[in-house]
Amino acid sequence: MSETQITDRISESELEERTGRITEASHFLNDIRTAVARRVVGQELMVERLLIGLLTGGHVLLEGVPGLAKTLAVRSLADAIHTSFQRIQFTPDLLPADLIGTLIWDEVNREFVPKKGPIFANLILADEINRAPAKVQSALLEAMQEHQVTIGETTHRVPEPFLVLATQNPIEHEGTYPLPEAQVDRFMLKIRVDYPNRDEERDILRATVTDDLAVLEPVATAEQILAARALLSEIYLDERVEDYILDLVRSTRHAADLDAELAGWLEYGASPRATIYLARTARAHAFLAGRAYVVPEDVTGMAHDVLRHRLVLTFQAEAEEISPDQVLERLLAVVPVP
């Protein structure tokens, strides 16, 4: 879909005006990229996805083996933004009160008062989230979904912007508590972090002569992030692209209409929440590119990260060692692109 096709639906002057506002509001994102790159070599895709999470307010789950700079990237992102940050190391003995806080007795006023936990920060790094028991994961769920926490009988709002960035190790299962489908679905994106290529690994080798991290000064504010989020609704989403998003998500539920073999791989497809998130992240993807309109490539670019953790595969697919990403590749190949 070209800009000419877009201007058939929206005037060229209005498109230029929206593009100007987006360009002006997105400068701080390039500053964040530059700052994070001082510490994190390579992993541009991971950093881009973290920025999309920041823009959309959607929580992000990072999955990869140890040593791929997941924690470092999140920490660097937090250092580049003038907001509060908390790193919570999830362990089997963690209690909900360690996360959200508890009531303590005030001897002077003779009453219980809330002592807020580390969840009350703008950016939360939930390190190795699958090591905490279910009751702690459930406590995190309320904050992620409702942006509020209940301590005693009182509900407290978390600060805005609020974003949970969680990490998990896919290869170690001893002493872990796998996240249930309902909780994984609360994450807008699930990012698979892969090994760097040879040149990137050489750069990492040369950059890490010492253990000292580059000092990062904040280059963005919470106000800039919230202002950029407000502009996302101005990104034009054509009806033909809407149809493509609907066709793609619904194909995960009705795969038999497209491909008989696909139907044998999918037990359950993605919910309407996936439709909402795919449209929202496609807008953010266009925003990062400096465009005031969404093209199908924005949708296909985000499809894997939005949908991979929302597909439940059949026993047959697991026996054949078919991954959700392979299923999505097949779906993207058979669903017509506008």
N, C-alpha and C positions, 0 to 999 in steps of 0.2 A: 504494500500500500504506500503510495507516494504522497508528497506534500500537495501535489496537484489534486489528487483525489480527496484529500482532507479539506482543501479550500472549496470544494464543491459543497460541503456541508456547513462550514464556518468561514466567515469573511477573512480575507488575507490580512486586513488591518487589525482585526481582533486577535488573530493568531500571532502577529508580530508584537502586539502589546503584551500578550500573555508570555511570550518568549522573553521579552525584555524583563518582565518582573521575575521570571524564573532565573534568568541569568544573574540578575542582581542579587537574588536571595540565596543563590547556590555557591557564592564565592567561598564561604567558610568551609564547604565540604572539600574543596581542593586543598585548603589549608590543613584540614585534618588529615587527608591522605598523605600530604608531604611530611607532616609531623610524625605520623605512624611509621612511614617508610624509613625514618631515621633509626628505628629500632628493629623493625620487622622486614627482613629481606624476602622478596617474592611474596607469595600468598596474596596477590592483588585481588583475586576473586573473593577470598574470605573477607578482606577488608571492605570490598565493595558491598558484600552482603550485610556486613555489620552496619554500614552506613544506611542501607535500605531499611534495616530494622530500626535504626535511629529515626529515619524519616517517617516511617509508617507507625511507629510505636508498637511494632510487633516483636514478640520475644523470639530469641534465636537459640537453637540448639546446635552446638558444634561437636561433631563426632570425628575422632581421629586418634591414631596411636600416640603415645607420649612423645614429646620432643618436637612437635610440629608448630610450636609458637602460638597455640590456641590461647593460653592464659596470657602470654606476653602481648598478643594483639589486643585483647580486651582491656588489659591494664593500660596499654599505650593509648587506646581510644579514650579511656577515662581521663588520662593525664592531659590529653589534648583539648578537653572540654572543661569549662569552668562550672562543674557540677560536683555533687557529692558521689562518692564511690565506696562500695563495700565488697570485699572478697570473702566469701563464705566457703570454707572447706567442708564439704559434706562427708560425714563419716557415719558408720553404723550406730554410734552412741549419741548422735545428735538428737536433741529433743525439739519439739515445736517451739517451746519457750525460748530456746537458744536462737531461733530464727526471727520470731515475731515480737518477742518480749513477754513480760508477765506483770502481775500486780505485786507491788511490794508495800509493806506496812510503814506508813509515815508516823513515827512516834510523836512528833510535835503536834500534828493536826488530828492524830488518832483516827486515821482512815487509810484505806488502800489506795495507792496511786499507781498509774501505769508507768512502767519502765520500758520504753520502746527498744526493740531489737534492731539488728543490722539491716533488716528488710526496709527500713525507712531511709532509703537513699535513692538518688536518681538512677544510678547504674549499679546493678547487682551482678557480680560474677559468682554463679553457683558452680563451684569447681567440683567435678566428678559427682554430678547430681544423682547418678544411679547407685551411689554408695549409701545414701540415706534411706531409712525405713519408710514405709508407706505413709505413716502419720505425719512425718515431716514433709514429704512430698505433697500431701493434701493441704498442709498449712500454707505451703508456697502457692498452691493452686488458687486460693481465694485472692491473694495479692495480685497474681498474674492476670486473672480474669476480671476481677471487680475493682482493682486498684484501691483496695481498702483491706484493713486487717481488724479483726475483732479481738480485743484483749478484755477478758472479763465479760461485762455486759455492754461495753462501749466500742463503737466502731470508729476507727481512725483512718483517714485518707493518707495514702502514700504520696510523696512529693511528685510533681510533674516537671519535666518528663520522667517517666518511670519505665525502665527496660531491664528485663532479666536476660542475661547472656549465660547460658549453661554449657558445660563441657561434659563429655563422657567418653570413656575408652571402650571401643567395640570389641577388643580382643581378650579382655580380662573379665571373667565372670565370677571368680571366687569372691565371696563377701559382697556381692552387689544385689541390688533390688531393681530389676528392669522396670522402666516406667510403663504403666498401663497405657493402652491406646487412648483412653479419654484424656490423660494428662499430656501425652505427646502431641495430641491434636491442639493443645493450647499454644504450642509454639508455632508461630507463623512460618518460620523457616527451619529446616534441618539441613545443615551444611556438612558435607563430607570433606574433611580437610586431608589433602593428599600430600605425598612427599614432594619436596622441591626438585626441579630438574638439576642437571649436573652443573650448569653455569650458576644457578642460584645458590646451590650448595657450596660452590667455590667462594662466592661472595660472602656467604655466611661464615665460612672458615676464616676468611681474611678479616671480617668485621669483628670477630669475637676473640681478639687477641687477649683482652682482659674481660673480667666479669662485670665491669662497670657499664651501666646502661646510660644511653644518651639522656640528658636532662631535657624534658619537654615542658614548654610553657603553654598554658591554655590559649588556644587560638579561636575558640568558639564559645558561645554562651547558651544557656538554656532558652533564652528568649529567641535567639536565632533559630534554634531547632524547632520551637513551637511555631514560629512565623513560617518556616519552610513547610511544616506539616499542613498549615492552613492553606497553602498554595496548591497542595496536591489535588484538591477538588477542581482546580482550574485546568488541570491537564485533560485535554479533550479525549474522550473515549468514544470512538465511532461505533455505531450500532453493529457494523460488520465485525469489528473486533470483539464486541460484547458477545455476539453469536459464536465466535471462535472460542472464547473462554468457556461459554456454556457447553458447546459441543465437546470440548476437550475434557472438562470435568465429568460431564454426564457419560462420556464414553467409558469412564472407569467403572460405571455401574451397569452399562448395557454393552459390554464389549462384544457380545455375541452378534450384535447388529453389524459389526465391522470386521471381526476376525474370529473364527471359530476357535483357533488355538489360544488366543488371548482370553477367551471366556473360560477356558480350562485353567488359567493361571490366577484369575481374580476371584477371591471369595467375597470381599466387600470393597466397594469403591469409595471415593471421597465424598464428603458431605457438602452441603451448601456453604459451610464455613470456608472450604477450599476455594469456592467460586469467588467469595468476597476477598479473600487474601490474594488470590491470583490477580484480580483486577487492581487491588491496592498496590501490590508490589510491582506490577507492570507500569503503573503510573510513576512510582518512585524510580524505576529503571529509566523511564523516559526523562524524568527530572534530572537524574545524574548525567544524562547525555545532553542536557540543555534543550530538550524539545518540549513543546507545549502540547504534544499529541502522542498517543500511544500507537505503535505499529505492531504487527504480529510478532516481530522478532523480540519485542519486549516480553511478550507472553511466553514464547518458547524459551527465552533465556531464563525465565524464573520458574518454569513448570517443574523441573526436577526438585528444586529446593522447597517448593510449596507442597508438592504432591507425594514425594517419596515416602514420607512417614505416615501418610493417610491411606495407604493401600494395604489391605490384608490379603496375602497371597494364599492360594490353596496348598494342600499337602503335596499335590502333584508338582506345583511350581517349586516348592522347597526341595522335593526329591530330585528334581532336575537342576537344582542350584540356580534357579532363575531369580534374579534380584529385582526389586522395585524399579531400579533405574533401567534395566533391560525392558521391562514392561512399558515404561514411559517412552523409551525410544521407539518402540513399536507403535504405540498410540500416536506419537507425534508424526510418525511416517504415514499413518493411514487416515488421520483426521484432516480433512481439506483445509488448507490455509487460504484466507481471503486475499 
